[in-house]
């Protein structure tokens, strides 16, 4: 397949490009930075500009209109810009990508949603543990609101254009080598990671999830949590839940230091099974 990856220079973007290329797909990156990643060309594109998105998706150099878009561009976390800028950039870029795909008959879109839609920083306890996609959306920041609205837009785009399939990948906190190197500080103060339920995911697993979603026989709009299999600390998850969220209902399988976020749906829909974690990275 021919695949374009927006935000290809980012943490997830680099790994998505590598995973797609390794699987034999023809890949072009789209990013504000331009350049190359592992020999894959990155074209300079601002996804907040609809004209630039339409131009790129219509074809770049020898790549004609792509078969699929992996949309990872945007401001990747709260605190990197003002609330208004985060909301504007993320919401507008996602709309532009969905709209351009609909107009150009690009039927497959995989995009970066976020664990934050589930209720971070969890000042209100989770409805149950481990959380899955059936839990209510409770966005508490402009960042998480932008992701929630992106998913809402996806619902409507697949309704307007039934041939489209959109996968909203709710990535957990993305770890690379630098993040693993800082994990001891998290272990020493586990209370500091209560805000995202001690969840994380390796960037390489994120890239693989993007590849799997490109290749899977999806239809409609599918929401999927993408997380590591375990929590980021060695404290048993049941102990953390009892300490910080007493009285929260616990579902089956919450043993050891299993993740507070279930990726079971991603396993069922696209065959996602995380391969990396802090214990044996």
Rosetta blueprint (number, residue, H / E / L):
1 X L
2 X E
3 X E
4 X E
5 X E
6 X E
7 X L
8 X L
9 X L
10 X L
11 X H
12 X H
13 X H
14 X H
15 X H
16 X H
17 X H
18 X H
19 X H
20 X H
21 X H
22 X H
23 X L
24 X L
25 X L
26 X E
27 X E
28 X E
29 X E
30 X E
31 X E
32 X L
33 X L
34 X L
35 X E
36 X E
37 X E
38 X L
39 X L
40 X E
41 X E
42 X E
43 X E
44 X E
45 X L
46 X L
47 X L
48 X L
49 X L
50 X H
51 X H
52 X H
53 X H
54 X H
55 X H
56 X H
57 X H
58 X L
59 X L
60 X E
61 X L
62 X L
63 X E
64 X L
65 X L
66 X L
67 X L
68 X E
69 X E
70 X E
71 X E
72 X L
73 X L
74 X L
75 X L
76 X L
77 X L
78 X L
79 X L
80 X L
81 X L
82 X L
83 X H
84 X H
85 X H
86 X H
87 X H
88 X H
89 X H
90 X H
91 X H
92 X H
93 X H
94 X H
95 X H
96 X H
97 X H
98 X H
99 X H
100 X H
101 X H
102 X H
103 X H
104 X H
105 X L
106 X L
107 X L
108 X E
109 X E
110 X E
111 X E
112 X E
113 X E
114 X E
115 X H
116 X H
117 X H
118 X H
119 X L
120 X L
121 X L
122 X L
123 X L
124 X L
125 X L
126 X L
127 X L
128 X E
129 X E
130 X L
131 X E
132 X L
133 X L
134 X L
135 X L
136 X L
137 X L
138 X L
139 X L
140 X L
141 X L
142 X H
143 X H
144 X H
145 X H
146 X H
147 X H
148 X H
149 X H
150 X H
151 X H
152 X H
153 X H
154 X H
155 X H
156 X H
157 X H
158 X H
159 X H
160 X H
161 X L
162 X L
163 X L
164 X L
165 X E
166 X E
167 X E
168 X E
169 X E
170 X E
171 X E
172 X L
173 X L
174 X E
175 X E
176 X L
177 X H
178 X H
179 X H
180 X H
181 X H
182 X L
183 X H
184 X H
185 X H
186 X H
187 X H
188 X H
189 X L
190 X H
191 X H
192 X H
193 X H
194 X H
195 X H
196 X H
197 X L
198 X L
199 X L
200 X L
201 X E
202 X E
203 X H
204 X H
205 X H
206 X H
207 X H
208 X H
209 X H
210 X H
211 X H
212 X H
213 X H
214 X H
215 X H
216 X L
217 X L
218 X L
219 X L
220 X E
221 X E
222 X E
223 X E
224 X E
225 X E
226 X E
227 X L
228 X L
229 X L
230 X E
231 X L
232 X L
233 X L
234 X L
235 X L
236 X L
237 X H
238 X H
239 X H
240 X H
241 X H
242 X H
243 X H
244 X H
245 X L
246 X L
247 X L
248 X L
249 X E
250 X E
251 X L
252 X L
253 X L
254 X L
255 X L
256 X L
257 X L
258 X E
259 X L
260 X L
261 X E
262 X L
263 X L
264 X H
265 X H
266 X H
267 X H
268 X H
269 X H
270 X H
271 X L
272 X L
273 X L
274 X L
275 X L
276 X L
277 X L
278 X L
279 X L
280 X L
281 X L
